[in-house]
Amino acid sequence: MSDLTTHEVADEEPVNFGYGKGGVPWYLLLYYLAFLSLFTWYVLEFQLPGFIDESPVGEPAAVSAPAE
């Protein structure tokens, strides 16, 4: 149905985008959660300690005076 004055289509029914029934398959959600858990563990176990130990954050800037 269209409006004759503005030539716009009226919203009589919701648009069907053709994605099927909707939702995420349970196995993809499970794989995503497993990847997220593994990634979080890896970062906290191996990356974060090295970043904290080698980070220049909190240390004063080392400025060397020219030798005269």
TAZISUL-V723647 format. One line per field, one symbol per residue. ss: DSSP state (A for helix, B for strand, O for the rest). A space follows every 10 residues. Layout:
BEGIN
ss: ???
END
This chain:
BEGIN
ss: OBOOOOOOBO OOOOOOOOOO OOOOOAAAAA AAAAAAAAAA AAAAAAAAAA AAAAOOOOOO OOOOOOOO
END
